[in-house]
């Protein structure tokens, strides 16, 4: 398990690293600012990020959005001397919040809470980016997903936003939320569909309830859709 510890205070980083070593974690990378944290997360596959909130230039809350966008699979545990940031931290998708000075037992408990649960599946949020703005979308807010090289574009009522993950990986997350793959480039939310039309070559055209756009399946996608839903 790879862990990144982000804190501008060297003593605070050293103390947390000692605790992690005591708990049996060895693959630890340290970062003292936003640039080092971004470099570390891009270089390593970070499973857990311990992120201090009160840092100079770029706050941990701002950095949290960027790190979650760059590495959606990473679990973020915020650490700070102040409790008032907790609500905002969990909005970003944090899985833990430690108030300094925290104990070894509190760090252990925060790590133990990372075990996947059914509730976490139900509470899925997708953190995407539109320009300089971050959007935290529920699956039901997404009409469809379009592949765009190594990323995807999410279509919601707020327009298009980017998510740094391949469409095949996002498909696994969204299948439990009534999304279906109808083309190598498209995932769509069945609950958002208004009507389905058969077009040339037996393909299917899908129209949505809330937007005027439509998307078309591939021949194989149409065949798989008909077999699955007995059309």
MDAnalysis code that builds the backbone (N, CA, C; Angstrom):
import MDAnalysis as mda
import numpy as np

u = mda.Universe.empty(693, n_residues=231, atom_resindex=np.repeat(np.arange(231), 3), trajectory=True)
u.add_TopologyAttr("name", ["N", "CA", "C"] * 231)
u.add_TopologyAttr("resid", np.arange(1, 232))
u.add_TopologyAttr("resname", ["UNK", "UNK", "UNK", "UNK", "UNK", "UNK", "UNK", "UNK", "UNK", "UNK", "UNK", "UNK", "UNK", "UNK", "UNK", "UNK", "UNK", "UNK", "UNK", "UNK", "UNK", "UNK", "UNK", "UNK", "UNK", "UNK", "UNK", "UNK", "UNK", "UNK", "UNK", "UNK", "UNK", "UNK", "UNK", "UNK", "UNK", "UNK", "UNK", "UNK", "UNK", "UNK", "UNK", "UNK", "UNK", "UNK", "UNK", "UNK", "UNK", "UNK", "UNK", "UNK", "UNK", "UNK", "UNK", "UNK", "UNK", "UNK", "UNK", "UNK", "UNK", "UNK", "UNK", "UNK", "UNK", "UNK", "UNK", "UNK", "UNK", "UNK", "UNK", "UNK", "UNK", "UNK", "UNK", "UNK", "UNK", "UNK", "UNK", "UNK", "UNK", "UNK", "UNK", "UNK", "UNK", "UNK", "UNK", "UNK", "UNK", "UNK", "UNK", "UNK", "UNK", "UNK", "UNK", "UNK", "UNK", "UNK", "UNK", "UNK", "UNK", "UNK", "UNK", "UNK", "UNK", "UNK", "UNK", "UNK", "UNK", "UNK", "UNK", "UNK", "UNK", "UNK", "UNK", "UNK", "UNK", "UNK", "UNK", "UNK", "UNK", "UNK", "UNK", "UNK", "UNK", "UNK", "UNK", "UNK", "UNK", "UNK", "UNK", "UNK", "UNK", "UNK", "UNK", "UNK", "UNK", "UNK", "UNK", "UNK", "UNK", "UNK", "UNK", "UNK", "UNK", "UNK", "UNK", "UNK", "UNK", "UNK", "UNK", "UNK", "UNK", "UNK", "UNK", "UNK", "UNK", "UNK", "UNK", "UNK", "UNK", "UNK", "UNK", "UNK", "UNK", "UNK", "UNK", "UNK", "UNK", "UNK", "UNK", "UNK", "UNK", "UNK", "UNK", "UNK", "UNK", "UNK", "UNK", "UNK", "UNK", "UNK", "UNK", "UNK", "UNK", "UNK", "UNK", "UNK", "UNK", "UNK", "UNK", "UNK", "UNK", "UNK", "UNK", "UNK", "UNK", "UNK", "UNK", "UNK", "UNK", "UNK", "UNK", "UNK", "UNK", "UNK", "UNK", "UNK", "UNK", "UNK", "UNK", "UNK", "UNK", "UNK", "UNK", "UNK", "UNK", "UNK", "UNK", "UNK", "UNK", "UNK", "UNK", "UNK", "UNK", "UNK", "UNK", "UNK", "UNK", "UNK", "UNK"])
u.atoms.positions = np.array([
    [0.844, -1.198, 0.000],
    [0.000, 0.000, 0.000],
    [0.878, 1.247, 0.000],
    [0.690, 2.122, -0.985],
    [1.491, 3.345, -1.085],
    [0.782, 4.515, -0.404],
    [1.520, 5.216, 0.432],
    [0.973, 6.338, 1.186],
    [1.780, 7.600, 0.880],
    [1.090, 8.708, 0.668],
    [1.738, 10.014, 0.493],
    [1.331, 10.898, 1.665],
    [2.323, 11.470, 2.338],
    [2.092, 12.366, 3.471],
    [2.423, 13.786, 3.042],
    [1.431, 14.669, 3.069],
    [1.614, 16.050, 2.607],
    [1.430, 17.002, 3.786],
    [2.513, 17.698, 4.145],
    [2.468, 18.654, 5.266],
    [3.671, 19.573, 5.123],
    [3.460, 20.885, 5.278],
    [4.582, 21.821, 5.141],
    [5.479, 21.845, 6.378],
    [5.049, 21.243, 7.479],
    [5.852, 21.207, 8.697],
    [6.617, 19.888, 8.780],
    [7.948, 19.976, 8.768],
    [8.791, 18.779, 8.770],
    [8.562, 17.911, 10.010],
    [8.413, 18.543, 11.174],
    [8.203, 17.780, 12.412],
    [6.883, 17.013, 12.372],
    [5.840, 17.645, 11.830],
    [4.540, 16.985, 11.725],
    [4.602, 15.800, 10.767],
    [5.320, 15.979, 9.643],
    [5.478, 14.865, 8.697],
    [6.220, 13.710, 9.360],
    [7.307, 14.038, 10.048],
    [8.131, 13.005, 10.679],
    [7.335, 12.230, 11.730],
    [6.510, 12.935, 12.489],
    [5.711, 12.288, 13.533],
    [4.703, 11.310, 12.920],
    [4.030, 11.738, 11.862],
    [3.054, 10.862, 11.210],
    [3.739, 9.672, 10.551],
    [4.877, 9.906, 9.931],
    [5.610, 8.802, 9.300],
    [6.017, 7.766, 10.337],
    [6.462, 8.217, 11.517],
    [6.813, 7.274, 12.590],
    [5.595, 6.437, 12.997],
    [4.442, 7.086, 13.109],
    [3.224, 6.358, 13.463],
    [2.892, 5.302, 12.408],
    [3.011, 5.683, 11.148],
    [2.702, 4.751, 10.061],
    [3.660, 3.563, 10.055],
    [4.935, 3.836, 10.320],
    [5.911, 2.743, 10.420],
    [5.532, 1.808, 11.569],
    [5.122, 2.379, 12.702],
    [4.715, 1.582, 13.852],
    [3.542, 0.679, 13.503],
    [2.638, 1.175, 12.646],
    [1.464, 0.406, 12.246],
    [1.765, -0.574, 11.110],
    [3.015, -0.600, 10.656],
    [3.423, -1.578, 9.660],
    [3.418, -1.107, 8.222],
    [3.313, 0.210, 8.006],
    [3.322, 0.758, 6.638],
    [4.719, 1.289, 6.305],
    [5.256, 0.853, 5.167],
    [6.628, 1.229, 4.809],
    [6.734, 2.054, 3.526],
    [5.804, 1.851, 2.591],
    [5.877, 2.563, 1.305],
    [5.268, 3.955, 1.467],
    [6.093, 4.887, 1.963],
    [5.624, 6.231, 2.302],
    [6.446, 7.281, 1.556],
    [5.761, 8.206, 0.896],
    [6.411, 9.328, 0.218],
    [5.996, 10.621, 0.920],
    [6.978, 11.498, 1.163],
    [6.687, 12.763, 1.835],
    [6.662, 13.918, 0.830],
    [5.782, 14.896, 1.080],
    [5.708, 16.103, 0.257],
    [5.443, 17.285, 1.179],
    [6.143, 18.411, 0.918],
    [6.001, 19.563, 1.814],
    [5.186, 20.700, 1.211],
    [4.758, 20.543, -0.047],
    [3.937, 21.582, -0.676],
    [3.111, 20.974, -1.807],
    [2.302, 21.812, -2.445],
    [1.391, 21.327, -3.480],
    [2.135, 20.726, -4.673],
    [3.202, 21.389, -5.108],
    [3.937, 20.890, -6.276],
    [4.518, 19.504, -6.014],
    [5.109, 19.325, -4.833],
    [5.692, 18.022, -4.499],
    [4.607, 16.959, -4.370],
    [3.455, 17.354, -3.832],
    [2.355, 16.399, -3.678],
    [1.837, 15.945, -5.033],
    [1.649, 16.883, -5.947],
    [1.160, 16.537, -7.290],
    [2.158, 15.635, -8.004],
    [3.453, 15.956, -7.890],
    [4.485, 15.127, -8.507],
    [4.475, 13.720, -7.939],
    [4.337, 13.618, -6.614],
    [4.335, 12.308, -5.956],
    [3.144, 11.468, -6.386],
    [1.972, 12.081, -6.468],
    [0.763, 11.338, -6.832],
    [0.798, 10.925, -8.297],
    [1.370, 11.772, -9.157],
    [1.503, 11.403, -10.567],
    [2.506, 10.265, -10.743],
    [3.562, 10.275, -9.923],
    [4.625, 9.285, -10.050],
    [4.242, 7.960, -9.428],
    [3.624, 7.998, -8.260],
    [3.252, 6.796, -7.538],
    [1.752, 6.543, -7.647],
    [1.368, 5.297, -7.495],
    [-0.051, 4.967, -7.416],
    [-0.443, 5.079, -5.946],
    [-0.901, 6.255, -5.548],
    [-1.159, 6.522, -4.136],
    [-2.478, 5.885, -3.696],
    [-2.381, 4.991, -2.729],
    [-3.594, 4.395, -2.175],
    [-4.221, 5.328, -1.139],
    [-3.363, 5.952, -0.330],
    [-3.835, 6.840, 0.733],
    [-3.008, 8.129, 0.710],
    [-3.673, 9.254, 0.869],
    [-2.986, 10.550, 0.963],
    [-3.386, 11.200, 2.286],
    [-2.398, 11.425, 3.158],
    [-2.614, 12.223, 4.368],
    [-2.310, 13.667, 3.996],
    [-3.305, 14.534, 4.094],
    [-3.179, 15.883, 3.550],
    [-3.465, 16.944, 4.605],
    [-2.457, 17.762, 4.900],
    [-2.641, 18.868, 5.843],
    [-3.451, 19.975, 5.166],
    [-4.335, 20.607, 5.913],
    [-5.186, 21.649, 5.331],
    [-4.506, 23.006, 5.332],
    [-3.871, 23.356, 6.421],
    [-3.306, 24.706, 6.555],
    [-1.870, 24.764, 6.050],
    [-1.739, 24.986, 4.744],
    [-0.424, 25.105, 4.128],
    [-0.341, 26.434, 3.374],
    [0.864, 26.985, 3.209],
    [1.008, 28.257, 2.493],
    [0.733, 28.121, 0.999],
    [0.392, 29.233, 0.369],
    [0.142, 29.337, -1.080],
    [-1.110, 28.581, -1.512],
    [-1.076, 27.247, -1.465],
    [-2.234, 26.440, -1.851],
    [-2.699, 25.662, -0.633],
    [-3.944, 25.873, -0.216],
    [-4.441, 25.166, 0.967],
    [-4.676, 23.699, 0.647],
    [-4.711, 22.899, 1.705],
    [-4.955, 21.479, 1.515],
    [-6.311, 21.190, 0.903],
    [-7.297, 22.039, 1.181],
    [-8.626, 21.838, 0.597],
    [-8.586, 22.028, -0.918],
    [-7.913, 23.081, -1.373],
    [-7.771, 23.294, -2.814],
    [-6.982, 22.159, -3.447],
    [-5.906, 21.777, -2.788],
    [-5.065, 20.705, -3.302],
    [-5.818, 19.379, -3.327],
    [-6.708, 19.180, -2.362],
    [-7.478, 17.942, -2.307],
    [-8.276, 17.707, -3.570],
    [-8.900, 18.766, -4.100],
    [-9.638, 18.638, -5.357],
    [-8.719, 18.169, -6.486],
    [-7.552, 18.799, -6.579],
    [-6.617, 18.469, -7.663],
    [-6.118, 17.035, -7.538],
    [-5.766, 16.619, -6.322],
    [-5.240, 15.263, -6.127],
    [-6.324, 14.210, -6.386],
    [-7.547, 14.509, -5.983],
    [-8.642, 13.557, -6.201],
    [-8.962, 13.447, -7.686],
    [-8.790, 14.549, -8.406],
    [-9.005, 14.526, -9.854],
    [-7.903, 13.711, -10.546],
    [-6.651, 13.926, -10.115],
    [-5.523, 13.223, -10.720],
    [-5.526, 11.736, -10.385],
    [-6.003, 11.409, -9.193],
    [-5.953, 10.024, -8.715],
    [-7.270, 9.660, -8.033],
    [-8.335, 9.406, -8.810],
    [-9.665, 9.163, -8.231],
    [-9.712, 8.007, -7.242],
    [-8.815, 7.022, -7.429],
    [-8.849, 5.853, -6.558],
    [-8.201, 6.102, -5.203],
    [-7.489, 7.208, -5.055],
    [-6.803, 7.498, -3.790],
    [-7.792, 7.890, -2.699],
    [-7.541, 7.414, -1.492],
    [-8.337, 7.799, -0.323],
    [-7.614, 8.923, 0.406],
    [-8.313, 10.027, 0.649],
    [-7.702, 11.182, 1.305],
    [-8.136, 11.255, 2.767],
    [-7.143, 11.389, 3.654],
    [-7.394, 11.637, 5.072],
    [-6.809, 13.009, 5.387],
    [-7.661, 13.960, 5.709],
    [-7.191, 15.305, 6.035],
    [-6.705, 15.365, 7.474],
    [-5.716, 16.226, 7.704],
    [-5.215, 16.456, 9.053],
    [-5.048, 17.962, 9.250],
    [-5.473, 18.451, 10.394],
    [-5.423, 19.884, 10.648],
    [-5.553, 20.147, 12.142],
    [-5.212, 21.353, 12.535],
    [-5.373, 21.756, 13.934],
    [-6.752, 22.352, 14.182],
    [-7.559, 22.458, 13.143],
    [-8.862, 23.117, 13.257],
    [-9.987, 22.184, 12.820],
    [-11.081, 22.172, 13.569],
    [-12.195, 21.282, 13.277],
    [-13.168, 21.854, 12.247],
    [-13.146, 23.180, 12.045],
    [-14.207, 23.799, 11.246],
    [-14.144, 23.453, 9.758],
    [-13.048, 22.827, 9.317],
    [-12.938, 22.478, 7.894],
    [-13.523, 21.109, 7.574],
    [-14.043, 20.403, 8.564],
    [-14.454, 19.011, 8.367],
    [-15.505, 18.848, 7.274],
    [-16.549, 19.686, 7.298],
    [-17.626, 19.551, 6.319],
    [-17.111, 19.703, 4.896],
    [-16.271, 20.722, 4.675],
    [-15.707, 20.949, 3.350],
    [-14.823, 19.779, 2.930],
    [-14.085, 19.231, 3.879],
    [-13.199, 18.105, 3.576],
    [-13.990, 16.907, 3.067],
    [-15.104, 16.610, 3.717],
    [-15.903, 15.459, 3.290],
    [-16.634, 15.743, 1.989],
    [-16.913, 17.005, 1.685],
    [-17.482, 17.369, 0.382],
    [-16.535, 16.978, -0.737],
    [-15.236, 17.105, -0.490],
    [-14.229, 16.773, -1.495],
    [-14.164, 15.268, -1.714],
    [-14.617, 14.515, -0.736],
    [-14.576, 13.063, -0.848],
    [-13.586, 12.429, 0.109],
    [-13.201, 13.154, 1.150],
    [-12.281, 12.610, 2.140],
    [-12.918, 11.435, 2.865],
    [-12.093, 10.492, 3.279],
    [-12.600, 9.337, 4.029],
    [-12.232, 9.440, 5.508],
    [-11.457, 10.459, 5.867],
    [-11.062, 10.625, 7.260],
    [-10.646, 12.053, 7.541],
    [-10.658, 12.397, 8.837],
    [-10.340, 13.770, 9.250],
    [-9.711, 13.693, 10.636],
    [-8.435, 14.029, 10.731],
    [-7.702, 13.967, 11.988],
    [-7.401, 15.375, 12.493],
    [-7.729, 15.628, 13.741],
    [-7.455, 16.931, 14.350],
    [-6.172, 16.816, 15.176],
    [-5.196, 17.654, 14.867],
    [-3.921, 17.650, 15.587],
    [-4.098, 18.199, 17.004],
    [-3.380, 17.686, 17.981],
    [-2.466, 16.535, 17.896],
    [-3.234, 15.228, 18.035],
    [-3.159, 14.380, 17.054],
    [-3.876, 13.111, 17.084],
    [-2.963, 12.009, 17.616],
    [-3.577, 10.920, 17.999],
    [-2.840, 9.812, 18.593],
    [-2.612, 8.694, 17.587],
    [-1.771, 7.749, 17.952],
    [-1.531, 6.571, 17.121],
    [-2.831, 5.790, 16.923],
    [-3.636, 5.687, 17.968],
    [-4.897, 4.958, 17.878],
    [-5.856, 5.627, 16.896],
    [-5.872, 6.956, 16.858],
    [-6.749, 7.667, 15.924],
    [-6.317, 7.444, 14.474],
    [-5.008, 7.410, 14.242],
    [-4.512, 7.114, 12.891],
    [-4.895, 5.695, 12.499],
    [-4.748, 4.765, 13.425],
    [-5.114, 3.370, 13.171],
    [-6.595, 3.261, 12.819],
    [-7.452, 3.937, 13.572],
    [-8.889, 3.887, 13.320],
    [-9.245, 4.486, 11.958],
    [-8.574, 5.580, 11.599],
    [-8.824, 6.210, 10.297],
    [-8.477, 5.251, 9.158],
    [-7.378, 4.520, 9.317],
    [-6.967, 3.569, 8.288],
    [-7.900, 2.364, 8.227],
    [-8.387, 1.936, 9.380],
    [-9.293, 0.783, 9.410],
    [-10.624, 1.091, 8.740],
    [-11.011, 2.351, 8.739],
    [-12.285, 2.731, 8.130],
    [-12.235, 2.719, 6.602],
    [-11.065, 2.475, 6.034],
    [-10.933, 2.480, 4.576],
    [-11.448, 1.206, 3.928],
    [-11.793, 0.190, 4.721],
    [-12.305, -1.056, 4.142],
    [-13.556, -0.748, 3.334],
    [-13.663, -1.266, 2.089],
    [-14.832, -0.969, 1.248],
    [-16.114, -1.500, 1.855],
    [-17.177, -0.732, 1.721],
    [-18.483, -1.138, 2.227],
    [-19.547, -0.876, 1.178],
    [-20.711, -1.491, 1.345],
    [-21.825, -1.272, 0.419],
    [-22.280, 0.171, 0.476],
    [-22.195, 0.775, 1.672],
    [-22.619, 2.159, 1.815],
    [-21.772, 3.082, 0.958],
    [-20.471, 2.776, 0.854],
    [-19.602, 3.613, 0.026],
    [-20.010, 3.520, -1.441],
    [-20.448, 2.321, -1.884],
    [-20.923, 2.192, -3.257],
    [-22.141, 3.068, -3.483],
    [-23.045, 3.053, -2.510],
    [-24.264, 3.836, -2.648],
    [-23.983, 5.330, -2.618],
    [-22.936, 5.735, -1.928],
    [-22.607, 7.145, -1.783],
    [-21.570, 7.617, -2.806],
    [-21.448, 6.907, -3.914],
    [-20.451, 7.237, -4.920],
    [-20.597, 8.673, -5.411],
    [-19.482, 9.371, -5.481],
    [-19.420, 10.706, -6.070],
    [-18.281, 10.715, -7.084],
    [-18.490, 11.389, -8.202],
    [-17.476, 11.497, -9.245],
    [-16.973, 12.934, -9.269],
    [-15.692, 13.124, -8.974],
    [-15.109, 14.466, -8.959],
    [-14.533, 14.762, -10.334],
    [-15.173, 15.638, -11.079],
    [-14.733, 15.987, -12.430],
    [-14.324, 17.458, -12.486],
    [-13.798, 17.853, -13.636],
    [-13.240, 19.204, -13.758],
    [-13.730, 19.871, -15.037],
    [-14.201, 21.103, -14.909],
    [-14.627, 21.907, -16.054],
    [-13.875, 23.229, -15.985],
    [-12.843, 23.374, -16.817],
    [-11.986, 24.558, -16.712],
    [-11.279, 24.564, -15.374],
    [-11.454, 25.629, -14.606],
    [-10.852, 25.719, -13.272],
    [-11.832, 25.313, -12.169],
    [-13.010, 24.820, -12.565],
    [-14.048, 24.474, -11.605],
    [-14.148, 22.960, -11.433],
    [-14.293, 22.528, -10.189],
    [-14.484, 21.112, -9.897],
    [-15.963, 20.841, -9.625],
    [-16.458, 19.721, -10.153],
    [-17.840, 19.306, -9.937],
    [-17.857, 17.966, -9.223],
    [-18.623, 17.865, -8.160],
    [-18.776, 16.610, -7.434],
    [-20.148, 16.054, -7.786],
    [-20.179, 15.088, -8.714],
    [-21.436, 14.616, -9.289],
    [-21.870, 13.269, -8.723],
    [-23.150, 13.152, -8.436],
    [-23.745, 11.863, -8.115],
    [-23.998, 11.126, -9.437],
    [-23.991, 9.792, -9.436],
    [-24.251, 9.065, -10.688],
    [-25.549, 9.482, -11.369],
    [-26.595, 9.730, -10.584],
    [-27.885, 10.082, -11.183],
    [-27.875, 11.460, -11.844],
    [-26.859, 12.266, -11.591],
    [-26.752, 13.578, -12.220],
    [-26.062, 13.513, -13.584],
    [-25.538, 12.354, -13.920],
    [-24.803, 12.188, -15.182],
    [-25.725, 11.551, -16.224],
    [-25.877, 12.207, -17.380],
    [-26.712, 11.662, -18.450],
    [-25.965, 10.593, -19.239],
    [-24.743, 10.938, -19.639],
    [-23.932, 9.959, -20.334],
    [-22.453, 10.291, -20.191],
    [-21.635, 9.315, -20.546],
    [-20.181, 9.429, -20.455],
    [-19.601, 9.180, -21.836],
    [-18.680, 10.029, -22.258],
    [-18.040, 9.871, -23.567],
    [-16.533, 9.733, -23.397],
    [-15.950, 8.728, -24.028],
    [-14.507, 8.521, -23.958],
    [-13.773, 9.631, -24.693],
    [-12.653, 10.071, -24.134],
    [-11.828, 11.111, -24.754],
    [-10.376, 10.797, -24.446],
    [-9.767, 9.989, -25.319],
    [-8.398, 9.501, -25.127],
    [-8.305, 8.749, -23.805],
    [-7.425, 9.171, -22.882],
    [-7.255, 8.456, -21.613],
    [-8.184, 8.981, -20.528],
    [-9.046, 9.950, -20.882],
    [-10.003, 10.504, -19.935],
    [-11.415, 10.259, -20.458],
    [-12.401, 10.762, -19.702],
    [-13.778, 10.732, -20.190],
    [-14.409, 12.096, -19.969],
    [-15.452, 12.374, -20.749],
    [-16.260, 13.574, -20.563],
    [-17.591, 13.151, -19.954],
    [-17.998, 13.831, -18.905],
    [-19.266, 13.552, -18.255],
    [-20.270, 14.623, -18.664],
    [-21.444, 14.209, -19.138],
    [-22.490, 15.172, -19.502],
    [-23.522, 15.221, -18.380],
    [-23.655, 16.377, -17.773],
    [-24.646, 16.580, -16.716],
    [-25.403, 17.867, -17.012],
    [-26.302, 18.263, -16.127],
    [-27.042, 19.513, -16.309],
    [-26.102, 20.714, -16.276],
    [-24.903, 20.528, -15.735],
    [-23.920, 21.604, -15.647],
    [-23.000, 21.650, -16.863],
    [-23.307, 20.863, -17.879],
    [-22.498, 20.846, -19.092],
    [-21.532, 19.679, -19.093],
    [-20.428, 19.836, -19.814],
    [-19.416, 18.790, -19.902],
    [-18.301, 19.045, -18.894],
    [-17.819, 17.981, -18.292],
    [-16.667, 18.066, -17.398],
    [-15.806, 16.832, -17.619],
    [-14.529, 16.937, -17.262],
    [-13.579, 15.848, -17.504],
    [-13.290, 15.056, -16.234],
    [-13.088, 13.766, -16.423],
    [-12.747, 12.864, -15.322],
    [-11.547, 12.047, -15.766],
    [-10.491, 12.038, -14.962],
    [-9.222, 11.433, -15.357],
    [-9.212, 9.922, -15.141],
    [-10.025, 9.230, -15.925],
    [-10.076, 7.779, -15.849],
    [-10.591, 7.234, -17.175],
    [-10.153, 6.029, -17.536],
    [-10.614, 5.414, -18.772],
    [-12.071, 4.990, -18.633],
    [-12.768, 4.958, -19.753],
    [-14.190, 4.640, -19.726],
    [-14.441, 3.223, -19.205],
    [-13.537, 2.296, -19.485],
    [-13.720, 0.921, -19.007],
    [-13.632, 0.843, -17.485],
    [-12.779, 1.671, -16.884],
    [-12.661, 1.681, -15.420],
    [-13.881, 2.333, -14.786],
    [-14.360, 3.422, -15.396],
    [-15.541, 4.098, -14.855],
    [-16.783, 3.220, -15.023],
    [-16.817, 2.429, -16.072],
    [-17.949, 1.531, -16.300],
    [-18.154, 0.602, -15.107],
    [-17.062, 0.092, -14.549],
    [-17.161, -0.817, -13.404],
    [-17.798, -0.119, -12.199],
    [-17.487, 1.164, -12.019],
    [-18.051, 1.905, -10.894],
    [-19.531, 2.200, -11.085],
    [-19.933, 2.428, -12.343],
    [-21.285, 2.915, -12.604],
    [-22.295, 1.819, -12.949],
    [-21.835, 0.601, -13.164],
    [-22.773, -0.470, -13.541],
    [-23.852, -0.671, -12.481],
    [-23.483, -0.514, -11.217],
    [-24.464, -0.697, -10.134],
    [-25.456, 0.455, -10.058],
    [-25.217, 1.516, -10.847],
    [-26.081, 2.698, -10.837],
    [-26.876, 2.824, -12.140],
    [-27.096, 1.676, -12.809],
    [-27.947, 1.601, -14.005],
    [-27.329, 2.268, -15.234],
    [-26.016, 2.197, -15.363],
    [-25.332, 2.670, -16.568],
    [-25.002, 1.471, -17.447],
    [-25.079, 1.668, -18.763],
    [-24.816, 0.584, -19.694],
    [-23.918, 1.078, -20.825],
    [-23.037, 0.239, -21.303],
    [-22.115, 0.569, -22.395],
    [-22.807, 0.237, -23.712],
    [-23.016, 1.235, -24.561],
    [-23.711, 0.989, -25.836],
    [-22.785, 1.253, -27.035],
    [-21.539, 1.575, -26.735],
    [-20.568, 1.908, -27.780],
    [-19.208, 1.926, -27.082],
    [-18.153, 1.685, -27.837],
    [-16.827, 1.727, -27.197],
    [-16.525, 3.103, -26.613],
    [-17.236, 4.126, -27.095],
    [-17.000, 5.482, -26.621],
    [-18.092, 6.021, -25.715],
    [-19.161, 5.241, -25.462],
    [-20.286, 5.794, -24.709],
    [-20.796, 4.858, -23.610],
    [-21.044, 5.472, -22.456],
    [-21.796, 4.860, -21.354],
    [-23.011, 5.743, -21.143],
    [-24.182, 5.158, -20.940],
    [-25.337, 6.030, -20.712],
    [-26.128, 5.593, -19.486],
    [-26.779, 6.572, -18.895],
    [-27.609, 6.374, -17.714],
    [-29.021, 6.007, -18.180],
    [-29.425, 4.771, -17.969],
    [-30.738, 4.316, -18.446],
    [-31.883, 5.120, -17.831],
    [-31.692, 5.596, -16.617],
    [-32.751, 6.360, -15.957],
    [-32.953, 7.735, -16.589],
    [-31.986, 8.178, -17.410],
    [-32.082, 9.491, -18.052],
    [-32.666, 9.415, -19.463],
    [-32.947, 8.185, -19.936],
    [-33.394, 7.997, -21.318],
    [-34.890, 8.265, -21.464],
    [-35.244, 9.014, -22.512],
    [-36.654, 9.289, -22.814],
    [-37.191, 8.302, -23.839],
    [-36.421, 8.060, -24.911],
    [-36.891, 7.143, -25.948],
    [-35.716, 6.524, -26.686],
    [-35.992, 5.390, -27.311],
    [-34.979, 4.641, -28.057],
    [-35.525, 4.392, -29.464],
    [-34.709, 4.678, -30.471],
    [-35.144, 4.541, -31.863],
    [-34.172, 3.643, -32.619],
    [-34.704, 2.748, -33.440],
    [-33.868, 1.932, -34.310],
    [-33.520, 2.729, -35.561],
    [-32.234, 2.756, -35.912],
    [-31.780, 3.500, -37.090],
    [-31.049, 2.552, -38.040],
    [-30.313, 3.081, -38.996],
    [-29.663, 2.265, -40.013],
    [-28.712, 1.244, -39.383],
    [-28.598, 0.094, -40.096],
    [-27.721, -1.006, -39.682],
    [-28.113, -1.575, -38.313],
    [-29.394, -1.404, -37.965],
    [-29.945, -1.934, -36.701],
    [-29.320, -1.305, -35.448],
    [-28.679, -0.161, -35.633],
    [-28.159, 0.558, -34.469],
    [-29.309, 1.201, -33.706],
    [-29.003, 1.711, -32.520],
    [-30.015, 2.365, -31.695],
    [-29.630, 3.814, -31.431],
    [-30.628, 4.674, -31.447],
    [-30.414, 6.068, -31.087],
    [-31.156, 6.334, -29.766],
    [-30.452, 6.923, -28.822],
    [-31.022, 7.191, -27.496],
    [-31.220, 8.694, -27.316],
    [-32.413, 9.077, -26.901],
    [-32.706, 10.474, -26.583],
    [-32.977, 10.602, -25.086],
    [-32.645, 11.786, -24.562],
    [-32.691, 11.988, -23.122],
    [-33.878, 12.842, -22.693],
    [-34.279, 12.682, -21.439],
    [-35.409, 13.420, -20.887],
    [-35.106, 14.909, -20.717],
    [-33.918, 15.231, -20.221],
    [-33.642, 16.594, -19.774],
    [-32.812, 17.428, -20.744],
    [-32.235, 16.793, -21.769],
    [-31.409, 17.526, -22.739],
    [-31.830, 17.108, -24.143],
    [-31.565, 17.967, -25.110],
    [-32.014, 17.714, -26.483],
    [-31.050, 16.841, -27.275],
    [-29.928, 16.474, -26.688],
    [-28.932, 15.671, -27.404],
    [-29.380, 14.220, -27.539],
    [-28.768, 13.525, -28.494],
    [-28.982, 12.086, -28.633],
    [-27.636, 11.438, -28.920],
    [-27.504, 10.166, -28.597],
    [-26.280, 9.429, -28.914],
    [-26.658, 8.115, -29.576],
    [-25.753, 7.588, -30.395],
    [-26.031, 6.372, -31.148],
    [-25.135, 5.235, -30.685],
    [-25.688, 4.043, -30.697],
    [-24.925, 2.853, -30.328],
    [-24.098, 2.379, -31.524],
    [-23.193, 1.469, -31.266],
    [-22.541, 0.726, -32.336],
    [-23.431, -0.475, -32.681],
    [-23.127, -1.210, -33.748],
    [-23.910, -2.397, -34.097],
    [-23.816, -3.440, -32.984],
    [-22.590, -3.660, -32.477],
    [-22.407, -4.636, -31.399],
    [-23.077, -4.161, -30.120],
    [-22.997, -2.836, -29.866],
    [-23.631, -2.288, -28.672],
    [-25.138, -2.445, -28.720],
    [-25.723, -2.250, -29.903],
    [-27.171, -2.408, -30.072],
    [-27.583, -3.864, -29.865],
    [-26.790, -4.773, -30.413],
    [-27.095, -6.199, -30.264],
    [-27.065, -6.603, -28.794],
    [-26.017, -6.177, -28.080],
    [-25.890, -6.525, -26.663],
    [-27.022, -5.900, -25.842],
    [-27.407, -4.688, -26.210],
    [-28.493, -4.004, -25.489],
    [-29.809, -4.743, -25.694],
    [-30.099, -5.156, -26.938],
    [-31.351, -5.866, -27.227],
    [-31.396, -7.213, -26.489],
    [-30.254, -7.904, -26.468],
    [-30.219, -9.196, -25.788],
    [-30.426, -9.030, -24.283],
    [-29.841, -7.979, -23.743],
    [-29.933, -7.767, -22.294],
    [-31.323, -7.343, -21.866],
    [-31.986, -6.516, -22.686],
    [-33.278, -5.964, -22.302],
    [-34.435, -6.502, -23.142],
    [-34.160, -7.572, -23.890],
    [-35.204, -8.276, -24.655],
    [-36.010, -7.349, -25.553],
    [-35.289, -6.514, -26.338],
    [-35.960, -5.614, -27.279],
    [-36.189, -6.316, -28.623],
])
